[in-house]
Amino acid sequence: MRLLLAAAATFCLAMPADAQVEAMSDTEKLTFERVFASPSLDGPSPRQVKLSPEGRYLTLLRNRAEEKERYDLWGFDRETGEWTMLVDSKRLGSGRELSEDEKMQRERQRVGNLTGIISYQWASDGKAVLVPLDGDLYLAGLDGEITRLTDTEETELNPMLSPEGSFISFVRDRQLWVGTVGAAAAPVTPKEADTIRWGEAEFVAQEEMARLTGFWWSPDERRIVVQRTDESPVGIVTRAAIGATGTNVFEQRYPAAGTDNAIVELYVIDPDGQNRVKIDLGTETDIYIARVDWAPDGSAIYVQRQNRAQTVLDILKVDPATGASGVWFTERAARENYWINLGDDYRFLKDGSLIWWSERDGFGHLYHFKDGAWAQLTKGEWMVTRLAGVDEELGRLYFEGNADGVLERHVYALDLAKPGEWQRLTEPGYVNASVMDKKAQSLLVTRSSPLQPAQTYLADTVGNRIAWVEENALDASHPYAPYLASHVAPEYGTIAAEDGTPLHWLMIKPEMEPGKQYPVFVMHYGGPGPQMVDRAWEGTLAQAIVDKGYIWFVLDNRGSANRGVDFEQPLYRAMGGVEVRDQARGTEFLKSLPFVDPAKIAIYGWSYGGYMTLKRLQAEPGTYAAGISGAPVTKWELYDTHYTERYMGDPREVPEAYNKANAMEDATKMRDPLLLIHGMADDNVVFEHSSELIAKLQGDNVPFEMMLYPGYTHRVSGEKISPHLWNSIFSFLERHGVTPPE
């Protein structure tokens, strides 16, 4: 019955737009209220799927049907085939408010909207799990016994069990604390000035380098590398978090582009804090510490040191006993006017060699560094997007990539002894992501397609599915079932950029009548990083907009990820240029289509996408029916050092590049209707970006509209606030005549 229902659902999903007229009478149209309500229309969305050290148990964070943003810890016994809720977040949690440090750290991780359990760690013996919840720590046994480890007003940040499970460590009140399960923890670093933090990653490491911790245990638990951060050189930004009934003012150390960064040092200490040895990071202090790793046998520490320009990455090999260091090898930017993209796609092996990801040949590929020599393992005009696991005993590695086309992502396997001979392990037609245990003995795959929301399954190492973890079948019981008949599959295609580069687009059409023209809702991001167009599940927000009678359109311009160095490079010191021109080509394409109303093309974006809205309205005044700009960057000098200078350089050296890229200089050129949206407690793209633009537009008598959200950060979302946001956007469009035909 399950297969029959799934097949029927697939038939409905694949129904073309012009065959939906009769079906629509038997289905419901999506509303924004339903899109953001519980249960999620995408089905269950498990997070942090992991395997226990010995591989028997599979654990994950599962959200509740009645409260989709609250997560509990569940475990699956692979021997008995039974699921058990290991930790009930509502029953165990205190519900008390988190500290400001933890709130901001969650914002860095993009999980600030989630409640309950957001992370956990397996103990090395596979018998218990460390669970942070509501600012305190718990140890949950598989037998159901739960031990509370801390009960303090202060929050324990970055909790971690040591490799053999003998110690528990965390950061509290700017110090690193270490203890055992049976004894209270104590600080192992000194209490210094308010500008000194021990054991924490600095702001730009968390926000831009995806490094969330500032301490690292040795494999044998004898030593800890700990970061000391001096924030005193960093300028203070007075950030007003404007709420509904009051304003909290924070003196935030924020390293804006062209200003001083924090000074970062590394020390090696014993678990009791004694025998502190400083690591030699070189004479230059204006650097970034990108990653820190121990050799598998604990004989050395490897530190990735990046220069401020982010064009050179030195891998230092450090003697833990003395702190002495030397350059093991150096990675340089693949082009003169390019940068180094950091990542976690590397692995130190027991034989002293290294699996390493690099863009040195123009595309992201894997290399093997052994005995001072390099061997390229993958090659071609495609990208390895993630190193999933390494089976050292068999000499076999597993990775994700787009060797089968940029719109899909698959899991592949490769023998180290046979470079260039990889095998695809996942089914065509999907975008896949994977997780493996430390020894790469089992594979967890999460996949989705335009017709299937995310599914997760357990597979063997040749890709054969063993069991569903979350099948998420689109059958009659699925939350999305009432809306299946109106679901429209995306269409895909390419257009040529000005230099002939193919640009991929995605389009979802509403139910259309012959001879009529329809409005277009263009969703763009435009900046470096995300790939917006692929064959993954597009989500139900797009379907709700299509149900309203709008065409949904997305284009990946040059500068976006997963197409290689030459595709990303045009953004170098030229933000707001090539990506705006590429999106303009998309507009030309849309206007050439007979079913598009050329006078009703609206553009929308958030963050970099909000910046893109402003730059597009300035570059092509009179072209668009309306523009929606959410939380936009308006002056790159206000954004942080690591992100901004990576692409734009230092504003003290290239002020002209910044002047051209900013969205303030040409603000008065905008003639099309503008809706400006911003959370008034945004600590990422601070509200000053919008307040300066507001003042300029008002001072020059340029009309616009705005919607501000008191108390909300860079992420304005929630079951009630999200519908308000999207209803406001479409009310704005309706006021300006951007509506479907009668």
C-alpha positions in Angstrom: 0.0 0.0 0.0 2.9 2.4 0.8 4.3 1.9 -2.7 0.9 2.5 -4.3 0.3 5.6 -2.4 3.8 7.0 -3.1 3.3 6.3 -6.8 0.0 8.1 -6.8 1.6 11.1 -5.0 4.3 11.1 -7.6 1.8 11.2 -10.4 0.0 14.2 -8.8 3.3 16.0 -8.2 4.5 15.6 -11.8 1.2 16.9 -13.2 2.0 19.8 -15.6 0.6 23.2 -14.9 -1.9 23.2 -17.8 -3.5 19.9 -16.6 -4.3 21.2 -13.1 -7.6 23.0 -13.6 -9.8 20.1 -12.7 -7.5 18.8 -10.0 -7.5 22.2 -8.2 -11.1 21.9 -7.3 -10.3 18.9 -5.1 -7.3 20.4 -3.3 -6.5 23.3 -1.0 -4.4 26.3 -2.0 -1.4 27.0 0.2 -1.5 30.0 2.5 1.5 31.5 4.1 -0.1 30.7 7.5 0.0 27.0 6.6 3.5 27.1 5.1 5.0 28.2 8.4 2.7 26.3 10.8 3.2 22.9 12.4 3.4 20.1 11.4 5.9 21.1 8.7 4.7 20.6 5.2 8.1 19.3 4.3 7.6 16.4 6.7 10.0 15.5 9.5 13.4 17.2 9.3 15.9 15.3 11.5 19.1 17.1 12.4 22.6 15.9 13.4 22.2 12.3 12.4 25.1 10.3 14.0 26.2 6.8 14.6 27.5 5.6 17.9 31.2 4.8 18.1 30.7 1.1 17.7 28.0 1.6 15.1 25.1 -0.1 16.8 23.0 3.0 17.5 21.8 5.7 15.2 20.9 9.0 16.9 19.3 12.1 15.6 17.4 15.2 16.7 13.8 14.9 15.6 11.4 17.8 15.6 7.9 17.5 17.0 4.8 17.4 14.7 3.0 19.9 16.9 6.0 22.2 17.4 8.2 21.9 14.4 11.1 24.1 15.8 11.5 22.0 19.0 13.9 19.1 18.8 14.2 16.0 21.0 17.0 13.3 21.0 16.0 10.0 19.5 17.9 6.7 19.1 17.5 3.7 16.8 18.9 0.3 17.9 20.1 -1.3 14.7 19.9 -4.8 16.3 16.3 -4.6 17.6 15.0 -2.2 15.0 13.4 0.0 17.7 13.3 3.8 18.1 13.4 5.4 21.6 13.2 9.0 22.7 16.4 9.3 24.7 15.9 12.8 25.9 12.5 14.7 26.1 13.5 18.3 25.9 10.2 19.5 27.4 10.3 17.2 30.4 14.0 17.7 31.1 14.5 21.3 30.2 14.1 24.2 32.6 13.0 26.7 29.9 15.1 29.5 31.3 16.5 32.2 29.1 19.9 31.6 27.5 22.8 34.0 28.1 23.5 36.6 25.5 26.7 34.7 24.5 24.8 31.6 23.7 22.1 33.4 21.9 24.7 35.0 19.7 26.5 31.8 19.2 23.3 30.2 18.0 22.8 33.0 15.6 26.3 32.2 14.2 25.2 28.6 13.7 21.9 29.7 12.1 19.8 27.8 14.7 18.6 30.8 16.8 15.0 29.9 16.0 15.2 26.4 17.3 14.3 25.2 20.8 14.9 22.1 22.8 18.1 20.2 22.0 20.2 21.6 19.2 23.4 19.6 19.6 24.8 16.5 21.3 28.0 14.3 21.5 28.5 10.6 21.9 30.7 9.3 24.7 33.6 7.3 23.4 32.3 4.0 25.0 29.0 4.4 23.2 27.0 4.1 26.4 25.9 7.7 26.9 25.4 11.0 25.1 26.3 14.5 26.3 23.3 16.9 25.9 23.3 20.7 26.4 19.8 21.9 27.2 18.7 25.4 28.3 22.2 26.4 29.4 23.1 23.3 31.4 24.6 19.9 30.6 23.2 16.4 31.0 24.6 12.9 30.4 21.9 10.7 28.9 22.5 6.9 29.2 21.0 4.5 26.7 19.4 2.7 29.7 17.2 5.8 30.2 19.2 7.2 33.2 20.0 10.9 32.9 22.6 12.6 35.0 22.6 16.4 35.4 26.2 17.6 35.1 25.7 21.4 35.7 23.1 23.6 37.4 24.3 27.2 37.2 22.9 30.6 36.2 25.8 30.9 33.7 25.7 29.1 30.4 28.2 26.4 29.5 29.4 27.1 25.9 30.9 24.5 23.5 30.6 21.5 25.9 32.8 18.6 24.9 33.7 15.2 26.3 37.3 14.3 26.0 38.3 11.6 23.4 38.3 8.8 25.9 35.4 10.2 28.0 37.4 10.9 31.1 36.8 14.6 31.2 34.1 17.1 30.4 35.1 20.6 29.2 33.3 23.8 28.4 33.6 27.6 28.4 32.0 29.6 31.1 32.5 33.3 31.8 35.4 33.6 29.4 37.4 30.7 30.9 37.9 27.1 29.9 36.6 24.7 32.6 37.5 21.0 32.9 36.0 18.4 35.2 34.9 14.7 35.4 31.4 13.3 35.3 31.6 12.6 39.0 33.3 15.8 40.1 32.7 19.5 39.7 34.5 21.3 36.9 37.1 24.0 37.7 38.6 26.7 35.5 41.9 25.8 33.9 42.7 29.2 32.4 43.1 32.5 34.3 40.4 35.1 34.8 41.7 38.2 33.0 40.2 41.5 31.7 36.8 41.6 30.1 38.4 41.8 26.7 40.3 38.4 27.2 38.5 35.2 26.3 39.9 31.7 26.7 38.6 28.7 24.8 36.2 30.6 22.5 36.4 31.2 18.8 36.4 34.9 18.0 33.5 36.5 16.2 34.8 36.2 12.6 35.9 32.6 13.2 32.3 31.7 14.2 30.5 33.8 11.7 32.7 33.5 8.6 35.2 30.5 9.1 32.7 28.0 10.4 35.0 27.4 13.4 32.9 27.4 16.5 35.3 26.1 19.1 38.4 27.5 20.7 39.9 24.4 22.4 41.0 20.9 21.2 41.8 17.8 23.2 44.8 15.6 22.3 43.8 12.0 21.4 45.3 10.6 24.6 43.7 13.3 26.8 47.1 14.5 28.1 46.9 17.9 26.6 44.5 20.6 25.4 45.2 23.3 22.8 43.3 26.4 24.0 42.8 29.7 22.2 43.4 33.0 24.0 41.6 35.9 22.4 42.4 39.6 23.1 39.5 41.7 21.8 40.9 45.0 23.0 42.1 46.1 19.5 38.6 45.5 18.1 36.4 48.6 17.7 33.2 48.8 19.7 29.9 49.1 17.9 27.0 50.2 20.0 24.3 47.8 18.9 20.7 48.7 19.9 18.5 45.7 20.0 15.2 47.5 19.7 12.4 45.4 21.1 8.6 45.8 21.3 8.7 47.3 24.8 12.2 48.5 25.3 15.7 48.7 23.9 18.8 46.8 25.0 22.1 48.5 24.2 25.1 46.2 23.6 28.7 47.3 23.4 29.7 44.8 20.8 33.3 44.2 19.7 32.8 44.1 16.0 35.7 44.0 13.5 34.4 46.0 10.6 36.3 45.8 7.3 39.5 47.8 7.3 39.7 47.8 11.1 41.7 45.8 13.6 40.9 42.2 14.3 41.2 40.4 17.7 44.7 39.0 18.6 44.5 35.3 18.7 47.1 33.1 20.5 47.3 29.3 21.1 48.6 27.5 24.1 49.1 23.9 25.0 48.0 23.1 28.6 47.5 20.0 30.8 43.9 19.1 31.8 44.5 20.8 35.2 45.7 24.0 33.5 49.4 23.5 34.4 52.5 23.5 32.1 51.2 26.1 29.8 53.2 26.3 26.5 52.7 29.0 23.9 52.5 27.9 20.3 54.8 29.8 17.9 52.4 31.3 15.3 55.1 33.5 13.7 55.9 37.2 14.1 52.8 38.5 12.3 49.8 38.9 14.6 47.3 40.2 12.0 46.4 36.6 10.9 43.5 34.2 11.1 43.6 30.8 12.8 41.4 28.8 10.5 41.7 25.3 11.9 43.5 23.3 14.6 44.0 19.5 14.6 46.0 16.9 16.4 47.8 14.2 14.6 46.0 10.9 15.1 48.8 9.7 17.5 49.0 13.0 19.3 52.7 13.6 18.3 52.0 16.9 16.6 49.5 19.7 16.3 48.6 21.1 12.9 47.5 24.8 12.7 46.1 26.4 9.6 47.3 30.0 9.5 45.7 32.3 7.0 47.1 35.8 6.1 44.7 38.7 6.4 44.3 39.0 2.6 43.2 35.4 2.6 45.5 34.5 -0.3 47.9 32.3 1.6 47.2 29.4 4.0 50.2 27.9 5.9 49.8 24.6 7.5 52.0 24.7 10.6 53.3 21.5 12.3 53.8 22.1 16.0 55.7 20.3 18.7 53.2 20.0 21.6 56.0 19.8 24.2 57.7 23.0 23.2 55.3 25.0 21.0 57.9 25.2 18.2 56.4 25.2 14.7 57.4 25.0 11.1 55.5 25.3 7.8 54.5 21.8 6.7 53.2 23.1 3.4 51.5 26.2 2.0 48.3 26.5 0.0 48.0 29.6 -2.2 45.0 31.2 -4.0 44.5 29.5 -7.4 44.4 32.8 -9.3 46.1 36.1 -8.8 42.9 37.9 -8.2 41.2 35.3 -6.0 41.1 34.0 -2.5 41.2 30.8 -0.5 37.9 29.1 0.4 38.3 27.5 3.8 36.6 24.1 4.6 36.7 21.0 6.6 37.3 18.6 3.8 40.6 17.2 4.9 41.7 14.2 7.0 45.0 13.4 8.8 45.7 9.7 8.4 47.5 7.3 10.8 50.5 6.9 8.5 51.2 10.6 8.7 49.8 11.5 5.4 46.9 13.8 4.6 43.8 13.9 2.4 43.4 17.6 1.3 40.8 19.6 -0.6 42.1 22.3 -2.9 41.1 24.5 -5.8 44.6 24.7 -7.2 43.7 23.4 -10.7 40.6 25.7 -10.9 38.1 23.3 -9.4 37.7 21.9 -5.9 39.3 18.4 -5.8 40.9 16.0 -3.4 44.7 15.4 -3.1 46.9 13.0 -1.1 49.9 14.5 0.6 52.5 11.9 1.6 56.2 12.1 2.2 56.3 15.6 0.8 54.7 14.7 -2.5 51.2 15.4 -3.9 48.9 13.0 -5.7 45.7 14.3 -7.2 42.8 11.9 -6.5 39.9 13.5 -8.4 40.0 15.7 -11.5 37.7 17.4 -14.0 35.5 20.4 -14.5 33.4 19.7 -11.5 33.6 20.1 -7.8 34.1 17.9 -4.8 31.8 19.5 -2.3 32.5 17.5 0.8 34.8 14.8 2.1 32.4 12.4 3.9 34.7 9.7 5.3 37.9 7.7 5.0 38.3 3.9 5.6 42.0 3.7 6.4 42.1 -0.1 6.6 40.8 -0.5 3.0 42.4 2.7 1.7 39.0 4.0 0.5 37.5 7.4 0.8 34.0 8.8 0.3 33.0 12.2 -0.9 30.2 14.3 -2.3 30.4 16.2 -5.6 28.7 17.2 -8.8 30.6 15.0 -11.3 27.2 14.0 -12.8 26.1 17.6 -13.4 26.0 20.8 -11.4 22.3 20.5 -10.6 22.8 17.3 -8.7 25.1 16.3 -5.9 26.0 12.7 -5.3 28.1 10.5 -3.0 31.1 8.8 -4.5 33.7 6.3 -3.4 37.4 6.1 -4.5 40.3 3.8 -3.8 43.5 5.7 -2.8 45.4 3.2 -5.0 43.3 4.1 -8.0 43.2 7.9 -8.4 40.6 9.2 -10.9 38.5 6.1 -10.7 35.5 7.0 -8.6 32.1 5.3 -8.4 28.8 7.0 -7.7 26.9 5.4 -4.8 23.6 7.3 -5.0 20.6 7.3 -7.3 20.4 9.9 -10.2 17.8 12.6 -9.9 18.6 13.8 -6.4 20.7 16.2 -4.4 22.4 14.1 -1.7 24.2 14.7 1.5 26.0 12.1 3.6 27.3 11.3 7.1 29.7 8.5 8.0 31.0 7.0 11.2 34.7 7.7 12.1 35.8 4.4 10.5 33.6 4.9 7.4 31.8 1.6 7.9 28.2 2.9 7.4 26.7 5.6 5.3 23.8 7.9 6.1 22.3 9.6 3.1 19.8 12.5 3.1 18.4 13.3 -0.3 15.6 15.3 -2.0 14.4 16.0 -5.5 11.9 18.5 -7.0 9.2 15.9 -6.4 10.3 14.5 -3.0 11.1 16.3 0.2 14.1 15.2 2.2 14.5 11.5 3.0 17.2 9.8 5.1 18.4 6.3 4.8 21.1 4.0 6.1 23.3 2.4 3.4 26.3 0.1 3.2 29.6 1.3 1.8 28.6 0.5 -1.8 25.4 2.5 -1.6 22.8 -0.2 -1.1 20.0 1.0 1.1 19.7 -1.0 4.3 16.9 0.8 6.1 15.0 4.0 6.0 15.7 6.4 8.8 13.1 8.8 7.6 11.3 7.8 4.4 9.0 10.8 4.4 6.8 9.3 1.7 4.3 11.6 0.1 1.4 9.4 0.9 -2.1 10.2 2.1 -0.9 10.7 5.7 1.8 13.3 4.8 1.1 16.9 5.9 1.6 18.0 2.3 -1.1 15.6 1.0 -3.9 18.2 0.8 -1.8 20.3 -1.5 -0.2 17.7 -3.8 -2.5 18.2 -6.7 -1.5 21.8 -7.1 2.3 21.1 -6.7 4.2 22.0 -9.8 7.6 20.6 -10.7 10.2 23.2 -11.6 11.5 23.6 -15.1 15.3 24.2 -15.7 17.3 25.8 -18.3 20.3 28.1 -19.0 20.9 31.5 -20.5 24.2 33.0 -21.6 26.1 35.6 -19.5 27.7 38.5 -21.4 30.9 36.4 -21.8 28.9 33.3 -22.9 29.1 31.5 -19.6 25.9 29.4 -19.1 23.8 30.5 -16.2 21.3 28.0 -14.7 17.8 29.0 -14.0 14.8 27.4 -12.3 11.1 28.3 -12.9 7.8 27.2 -11.4 4.7 28.2 -13.3 1.2 28.6 -11.9 -1.9 27.4 -13.5 -2.1 29.5 -16.7 -4.7 30.3 -19.3 -3.6 30.6 -22.9 -3.1 34.1 -24.1 -2.7 35.7 -20.7 0.5 37.1 -19.1 1.5 36.5 -15.5 3.6 38.3 -12.9 7.0 37.0 -11.9 8.5 36.8 -8.4 12.2 36.6 -8.8 14.1 35.3 -5.8 17.8 36.1 -5.8 20.8 35.8 -3.5 23.7 36.7 -5.9 26.6 36.6 -3.5 29.4 34.1 -3.0 28.6 30.8 -1.3 25.1 29.4 -1.9 24.0 27.6 -5.0 20.4 28.4 -5.4 19.5 26.4 -8.5 19.6 22.6 -8.2 17.4 19.6 -8.3 16.6 19.5 -4.6 13.2 20.0 -3.0 12.4 23.7 -3.6 10.1 24.0 -0.6 6.5 24.9 0.0 7.0 28.7 0.2 7.6 28.8 -3.6 4.5 26.6 -4.1 2.4 29.0 -2.0 3.6 31.9 -4.2 2.8 30.0 -7.3 -0.6 29.1 -6.0 -1.2 32.8 -5.8 -0.7 33.0 -9.6 2.9 34.2 -9.7 5.8 32.6 -11.7 8.7 31.7 -9.3 12.1 32.3 -10.9 15.6 31.8 -9.6 19.0 32.3 -11.5 22.5 31.5 -10.3 24.8 34.3 -11.4 28.6 34.2 -11.7 30.1 34.4 -8.2 28.0 31.6 -6.8 29.4 28.3 -5.6 30.2 24.8 -7.1 31.1 25.9 -10.6 34.9 26.4 -10.1 37.3 29.3 -9.7 36.6 31.1 -12.9 32.9 31.2 -12.2 33.4 32.7 -8.7 36.3 35.0 -9.4 34.5 37.9 -11.2 33.3 39.1 -7.8 36.8 40.0 -6.7 36.8 43.6 -5.7 33.7 44.1 -7.8 30.7 43.2 -5.7 27.5 44.7 -7.1 28.8 44.4 -10.7 28.8 41.1 -12.6 26.1 39.5 -10.5 23.8 42.4 -11.2 24.5 42.2 -14.9 23.9 38.4 -14.9 20.6 38.9 -13.1 19.7 41.5 -15.7 20.2 38.9 -18.4 17.6 36.8 -16.5 15.2 39.7 -16.7 15.7 40.0 -20.5 15.0 36.3 -20.8 11.8 36.6 -18.8 10.6 39.5 -20.9 11.1 37.4 -24.0 8.6 34.8 -22.8 5.0 35.2 -24.1 3.4 34.2 -20.9 5.3 36.7 -18.8 3.9 40.2 -18.1 7.0 42.4 -18.6 5.5 45.2 -16.5 5.0 42.9 -13.5 8.5 41.5 -12.6 9.2 41.8 -8.9 12.6 41.1 -7.3 13.2 39.8 -3.8 16.3 39.0 -1.7 17.5 38.8 1.9 20.9 39.7 3.3 23.2 39.7 0.2 20.0 39.3 -1.7 18.6 42.4 -0.1 21.8 44.2 -1.2 21.2 42.8 -4.7 17.7 44.2 -4.8 19.0 47.7 -4.1 21.8 47.4 -6.7 19.5 46.1 -9.4 17.0 48.9 -8.8 19.8 51.4 -9.0 21.3 49.8 -12.2 18.0 49.5 -14.0 15.6 52.2 -12.8 12.2 51.8 -14.3 12.7 48.1 -15.1 11.0 46.4 -12.2 7.4 46.6 -10.9 8.7 46.4 -7.4 11.7 45.4 -5.3 11.8 43.8 -1.8 15.1 44.3 0.1 15.5 42.3 3.4 18.3 43.0 5.9 20.5 44.5 3.1 24.2 45.3 3.3 24.3 49.0 2.2 28.0 49.9 3.0 30.6 47.1 2.9 32.8 49.1 5.4 30.1 48.2 8.0 30.4 44.5 7.5 33.1 42.3 9.1 36.7 41.8 8.1 37.0 38.2 7.1 34.0 38.0 4.8 34.3 41.5 3.2 38.0 41.6 2.7 38.1 38.1 1.2 36.2 39.4 -1.8 36.7 43.2 -1.7 40.2 43.7 -0.2 41.0 46.1 2.5 39.0 49.4 2.2 42.1 51.3 3.4 43.9 50.0 0.2 41.1 50.0 -2.3 38.5 52.6 -1.2 37.4 53.1 -4.8 36.2 49.5 -5.0 34.1 50.0 -1.9 32.6 53.2 -3.1 31.5 51.5 -6.3 30.2 48.4 -4.6 28.2 50.2 -1.9 24.5 50.7 -2.2 24.4 54.2 -0.8 26.0 56.3 -3.5 23.4 55.6 -6.2 20.4 55.2 -3.8 18.6 58.2 -5.2 18.6 56.6 -8.7 16.0 54.1 -7.6 12.6 54.8 -9.2 10.7 51.5 -8.8 8.7 50.8 -5.7 10.9 49.6 -2.8 9.9 47.7 0.4 12.8 47.7 2.9 12.6 45.1 5.7 15.0 44.7 8.7 15.1 43.0 12.1 15.8 45.7 14.7 18.1 43.5 16.8 20.2 42.3 13.9 23.8 41.7 15.1 25.0 40.4 11.7 23.9 42.9 9.2 23.4 45.6 11.8 20.4 47.9 11.6 22.7 50.8 10.8 22.9 49.5 7.2 19.2 50.2 6.8 19.0 53.3 9.0 21.6 55.1 6.9 19.7 54.2 3.7 16.4 55.3 5.3 17.9 58.7 6.2 19.4 59.2 2.8 16.1 58.3 0.9 14.1 60.5 3.2 16.6 63.4 3.0 16.4 63.2 -0.9 12.6 62.8 -1.0 12.8 59.3 -2.6 9.6 57.4 -1.8 9.8 53.9 -0.3 8.1 51.7 2.2 9.5 49.8 5.1 8.6 47.0 7.6 10.7 46.8 10.7 10.6 43.9 13.2 11.4 44.9 16.8 13.4 42.2 18.7 14.3 40.2 15.6 17.8 39.5 14.5 19.1 38.7 11.0 16.6 35.8 10.9 13.0 37.2 11.0 11.1 33.9 11.3 8.5 32.0 13.3 5.1 30.5 13.0 3.4 33.8 13.4 6.0 36.3 12.3 6.8 34.6 9.0 3.2 34.8 7.7 3.2 38.4 8.7 6.4 39.1 6.7 5.2 37.4 3.6 1.6 38.8 3.7 3.2 42.2 4.1 5.3 41.6 1.0 2.4 40.5 -1.1 0.2 43.4 0.2 3.0 45.7 -1.0 2.9 44.0 -4.4 -0.8 44.3 -4.7 -0.7 48.0 -3.8 1.6 48.5 -6.8 -0.4 46.4 -9.2 1.8 43.4 -9.3 -1.1 40.9 -9.4 -2.1 37.9 -11.6 -4.5 38.5 -14.5 -8.3 38.3 -13.8 
